[in-house]
Amino acid sequence: MLIDMRDGHTYIEYLGRTDPGYQYPSVDYRHQKGANVLFVDGHVNWMNAPLPGRYLDIAYQGPATLGNGTLWE
């Protein structure tokens, strides 16, 4: 996955870095208060910046074992 990053940031090591209220956020919400996210399957989504204290909804939320291989709904 690729995402619009702030200058000097090259990766997101944990979801807290996607919180716009975090002291050292990695994501740059520069596109109408949102970020472009490129997923590994090739699709791109513009995602609205979450409220401070919340995270960008990019993490898999399902069971620990993938079963059918689905990574998102």
C-alpha positions as CSV (number, residue, x, y, z in Angstrom):
1,M,0.0,0.0,0.0
2,L,1.2,3.5,-0.8
3,I,-0.2,6.7,0.8
4,D,0.5,10.4,0.7
5,M,3.2,10.9,3.2
6,R,4.6,14.1,4.9
7,D,8.1,15.2,3.9
8,G,10.7,13.1,5.7
9,H,8.3,10.1,6.3
10,T,8.7,7.0,4.3
11,Y,6.4,4.4,6.0
12,I,3.7,4.0,8.6
13,E,4.9,1.7,11.4
14,Y,1.6,1.8,13.3
15,L,-1.9,3.1,12.8
16,G,-1.4,5.9,15.3
17,R,0.7,7.7,12.7
18,T,-2.5,8.1,10.6
19,D,-4.2,10.1,13.4
20,P,-4.1,13.8,12.3
21,G,-4.0,14.8,16.0
22,Y,-0.9,12.6,16.7
23,Q,2.3,14.6,17.7
24,Y,4.2,13.1,14.7
25,P,1.7,12.1,12.0
26,S,3.1,10.4,8.9
27,V,0.2,10.9,6.5
28,D,-0.3,14.2,4.7
29,Y,-4.0,15.0,4.2
30,R,-3.2,17.4,1.4
31,H,-6.1,16.6,-1.0
32,Q,-9.2,18.5,0.2
33,K,-8.4,17.2,3.8
34,G,-7.9,13.7,2.6
35,A,-5.2,11.3,1.3
36,N,-4.9,9.1,-1.7
37,V,-4.3,5.5,-0.8
38,L,-3.0,2.9,-3.4
39,F,-3.8,-0.7,-2.3
40,V,-1.7,-3.7,-3.3
41,D,-4.5,-5.0,-5.6
42,G,-4.1,-1.8,-7.7
43,H,-7.2,0.2,-6.7
44,V,-6.9,3.7,-5.4
45,N,-9.2,5.4,-2.8
46,W,-9.3,8.9,-1.6
47,M,-9.8,8.7,2.1
48,N,-11.1,11.6,4.3
49,A,-8.8,12.5,7.2
50,P,-10.2,11.0,10.4
51,L,-11.0,13.1,13.4
52,P,-8.2,13.7,15.9
53,G,-7.8,10.6,18.1
54,R,-9.1,8.3,15.3
55,Y,-7.2,6.3,12.7
56,L,-7.4,6.0,9.0
57,D,-9.5,2.9,8.1
58,I,-6.8,1.0,6.2
59,A,-6.1,-1.9,8.5
60,Y,-7.7,-5.3,8.1
61,Q,-10.4,-5.7,10.8
62,G,-11.4,-9.3,10.3
63,P,-10.4,-12.6,12.0
64,A,-6.7,-13.3,12.5
65,T,-6.8,-16.1,9.9
66,L,-7.7,-14.9,6.5
67,G,-9.7,-18.0,5.5
68,N,-10.9,-16.9,2.0
69,G,-8.1,-14.3,1.6
70,T,-10.4,-11.2,1.8
71,L,-8.5,-8.2,3.1
72,W,-11.4,-5.7,3.1
73,E,-15.1,-5.6,2.5
